[in-house]
C-alpha cells in the first residue's frame, strides 16, 4: 500500500479471465472503498515488467491452451509471485488460475505445464468432470463472527493432489472437491488460497472478500473494518444469490463424464 492505496495485481486478465473473474477484482475494489481504502488495479500481461510490490494478487480461470501459451512467462514470474505469497500478500487463484498456481498441471496428453508453485500441489487433468453448484465451509481465516459457509459453482475435470501438510481451502458440503468424492476443496498457503469455486466467488461471498482485505491490510499495519451500512445493497444481492444456490443445489446439475 502506497499513500493509503491498496494495489491489486490482476495477473493475465485476458488469458486467465474467462469466467467473470474481473468480478473478483471489482468486489475487492468496491469493498475496500466502503472501508475508506483507496485501491489501484494493475493488470499484468505476458512480457510486462511485474510490479515489485502488490497487496493482493488475483489469477482467474482459463483453459489449458492458455496455460501452455504462457509457459515461458509463468516460469519468469513464478518466483516473484511465490515471494509475494511468502511475505503474506494474499494470492487469490480461481479455477484454471488455481491449477496454474500449483507446482504443475498434468494434462491427459503432452508434457506437464509448470505452474507458479504458490501452492505445494499439482493439478492432474482427466478426472471425472464436476459441474455443480458448490457449497463449502471455508477454512480460510475470516473476520470474527463471519459465516464460514460459501457458495458458488464448479466446472472442471481436474484432480488436485495436495502435498503432505497443505491445508485445504474448504470442507465440501455439496458438490465435488479436490478429487471425486473428496471431502475437501482447494488449498490455503498463509494468506493465499486457491479454489475451483467460480461465480465469481468474491461477489457471491462478501465475508471472504473481507477476509482477503483484512489479511492485506493487517500485513501493512492497518485494521480493516467492514461497514455493513455501506455494503448493505451488495450484501443483500449476495445473500439472494446464495439462497438460490441453496434451493437448487441438488437439482440443477449432475456429474457428467
C-alpha positions in Angstrom: 0.0 0.0 0.0 1.4 3.4 -1.0 -0.1 6.6 0.4 -3.1 4.6 1.7 -3.7 3.0 -1.6 -4.1 -0.8 -1.9 -2.5 -2.3 -5.0 -4.4 -5.2 -6.6 -2.4 -7.1 -9.1 -4.5 -8.9 -11.7 -2.4 -11.4 -13.5 -3.2 -12.5 -17.0 -6.7 -10.9 -17.2 -7.0 -11.7 -20.9 -5.7 -15.2 -20.9 -7.0 -16.3 -17.5 -10.3 -14.5 -17.1 -12.9 -16.5 -18.9 -15.4 -16.9 -16.0 -16.2 -13.4 -15.0 -13.0 -13.2 -13.0 -12.9 -9.4 -13.2 -15.8 -9.6 -10.8 -13.4 -10.8 -8.1 -11.3 -7.7 -8.7 -14.3 -5.4 -8.7 -15.5 -6.9 -5.4 -12.2 -6.2 -3.8 -12.2 -2.6 -5.1 -15.8 -1.9 -4.0 -15.5 -3.4 -0.6 -12.2 -1.6 0.1 -13.8 1.7 -0.9 -16.6 1.0 1.5 -14.0 0.8 4.2 -12.4 4.1 3.1 -9.4 2.3 1.5 -8.4 3.6 -1.9 -7.2 1.0 -4.5 -5.2 0.8 -7.6 -5.7 -2.1 -10.0 -2.6 -3.1 -12.0 -3.2 -5.6 -14.9 -0.2 -7.8 -15.8 0.1 -9.2 -19.3 2.8 -11.6 -20.6 6.1 -9.8 -21.1 5.3 -6.8 -18.9 7.5 -5.8 -16.0 6.0 -7.4 -13.0 5.4 -4.8 -10.2 7.9 -5.1 -7.4 5.1 -4.6 -4.8 1.5 -5.7 -4.6 -1.1 -6.0 -1.7 -3.4 -8.6 -3.3 -2.8 -10.8 -6.4 -5.7 -12.2 -8.4 -5.4 -15.0 -11.0 -8.6 -16.1 -12.8 -9.9 -19.1 -14.7 -8.6 -20.1 -18.1 -8.1 -23.1 -20.4 -5.1 -25.4 -20.7 -4.3 -23.9 -24.1 -3.8 -20.5 -22.4 -1.6 -22.1 -19.8 0.6 -23.7 -22.4 0.9 -20.4 -24.3 2.1 -18.7 -21.1 4.7 -21.2 -20.2 7.9 -19.1 -20.5 6.2 -16.1 -18.8 4.9 -18.3 -15.9 8.5 -19.5 -15.3 9.7 -15.9 -15.3 7.3 -14.5 -12.8 6.8 -17.7 -10.6 9.5 -16.8 -8.1 8.2 -13.2 -7.5 4.7 -14.5 -7.0 5.9 -17.1 -4.5 7.8 -14.3 -2.7 4.6 -12.2 -2.6 2.7 -15.1 -1.0 5.5 -16.0 1.4 5.5 -12.3 2.6 1.8 -12.5 3.4 0.3 -10.9 0.3 -3.0 -12.8 -0.4 -2.9 -14.6 -3.7 -6.4 -15.4 -4.9 -6.3 -18.1 -7.6 -9.5 -19.4 -9.1 -10.4 -22.2 -11.5 -7.6 -22.7 -14.0 -5.7 -20.0 -12.2 -5.6 -22.3 -9.1 -4.3 -25.1 -11.3 -1.6 -22.7 -12.7 -0.7 -21.6 -9.1 0.2 -25.2 -8.1 3.6 -26.8 -8.9 2.5 -28.3 -12.2 -0.5 -29.0 -14.4 -0.5 -32.6 -15.7 -2.6 -32.9 -18.9 -4.1 -36.1 -20.4 -1.7 -35.7 -23.3 1.6 -34.0 -23.7 4.1 -32.6 -21.3 3.2 -31.2 -17.9 2.9 -27.4 -17.6 5.0 -25.8 -14.9 3.0 -23.6 -12.5 3.8 -20.7 -10.2 4.3 -23.0 -7.2 2.4 -20.8 -4.8 0.6 -24.0 -3.6 2.5 -27.2 -2.9 0.2 -29.3 -5.0 -0.3 -30.5 -8.5 -3.4 -30.3 -10.8 -4.0 -33.5 -12.8 -6.4 -33.3 -15.8 -8.6 -36.1 -17.0 -10.6 -36.6 -13.8 -14.4 -37.1 -13.8 -15.9 -33.7 -14.8 -17.7 -31.9 -12.0 -20.4 -29.5 -13.0 -22.3 -28.5 -9.8 -23.4 -25.7 -7.7 -20.9 -25.7 -4.9 -21.4 -25.3 -1.1 -18.4 -25.2 1.1 -17.3 -24.4 4.7 -14.1 -22.5 4.3 -11.0 -22.9 6.4 -9.6 -19.5 5.2 -9.4 -17.0 8.1 -12.3 -14.6 8.1 -13.3 -11.7 10.3 -14.5 -12.6 13.7 -18.1 -13.9 13.6 -18.3 -14.2 9.8 -20.1 -17.2 8.4 -17.8 -19.9 7.1 -20.4 -21.2 4.6 -19.6 -20.3 1.0 -21.5 -20.9 -2.3 -20.5 -20.9 -5.9 -20.2 -23.0 -9.0 -17.7 -25.6 -10.2 -17.0 -26.8 -13.7 -13.7 -28.7 -14.1 -12.2 -32.1 -14.7 -9.1 -31.7 -12.6 -7.8 -33.7 -9.6 -5.9 -31.7 -7.1 -3.2 -33.6 -5.2 -2.1 -31.6 -2.1 1.3 -32.3 -0.7 1.5 -33.5 2.9 0.6 -30.8 5.4 -1.1 -28.4 2.9 -4.3 -27.0 4.4 -7.4 -27.3 2.1 -9.4 -24.2 1.4 -12.7 -25.7 2.5 -14.7 -28.7 3.5 -17.2 -29.8 0.9 -20.9 -29.6 1.9 -22.3 -30.2 -1.5 -20.5 -30.7 -4.9 -17.2 -32.1 -5.9 -13.8 -31.4 -4.4 -10.1 -31.8 -5.0 -10.9 -35.4 -6.1 -14.0 -37.3 -7.0 -15.8 -37.8 -3.7 -13.3 -35.7 -1.8 -14.4 -34.1 1.4 -12.1 -31.1 0.9 -11.5 -28.5 -1.8 -8.8 -26.1 -2.8 -5.7 -25.1 -0.9 -4.5 -22.5 1.6 -0.9 -21.2 1.9 -0.7 -18.5 4.5 -3.0 -15.6 3.4 -3.4 -17.1 -0.1 -6.0 -19.5 -1.3 -6.7 -21.5 -4.5 -10.2 -22.9 -5.3 -12.2 -24.1 -8.2 -15.2 -22.1 -6.9 -16.4 -19.8 -9.6 -19.4 -17.5 -9.7 -17.3 -15.4 -9.3 -16.5 -16.3 -5.8 -15.8 -13.0 -4.1 -19.0 -11.1 -5.1 -21.1 -14.1 -4.1 -19.3 -14.4 -0.7 -18.6 -10.9 0.7 -17.3 -12.3 4.0 -14.4 -14.0 2.0 -13.7 -10.6 0.3 -13.5 -9.1 3.8 -11.1 -11.9 4.9 -8.8 -11.2 1.9 -8.8 -7.4 2.5 -8.2 -7.9 6.2 -5.1 -10.1 5.5 -3.8 -7.5 3.1 -4.3 -4.5 5.4 -3.1 -6.3 8.6 0.1 -7.1 6.8 0.6 -3.4 6.3 -0.2 -2.4 9.9 -3.7 -1.1 9.2 -7.0 -2.5 10.5 -9.7 -3.4 8.1 -13.2 -2.5 9.3 -16.2 -3.5 7.2 -19.1 -1.1 7.1 -22.3 -3.1 6.8 -24.4 0.1 6.2 -22.3 1.0 3.1 -22.4 -2.6 1.8 -26.0 -3.4 2.6 -27.2 -3.5 -1.0 -24.4 -5.7 -2.4 -24.6 -7.9 0.7 -28.4 -8.4 0.0 -27.7 -9.3 -3.6 -25.1 -11.9 -2.5 -27.5 -13.4 0.1 -30.2 -13.7 -2.5 -27.8 -15.4 -5.0 -26.6 -17.8 -2.3 -30.2 -18.6 -1.3 -31.0 -19.6 -4.9 -28.0 -21.9 -4.9 -29.2 -23.5 -1.6 -32.6 -24.1 -3.2 -31.4 -25.8 -6.3 -28.0 -27.2 -5.3 -29.3 -30.8 -5.5 -31.5 -30.4 -8.6 -29.9 -28.2 -11.2 -26.7 -30.2 -12.2 -25.5 -33.7 -12.3 -21.9 -35.0 -12.7 -21.0 -35.8 -16.3 -18.2 -37.9 -17.7 
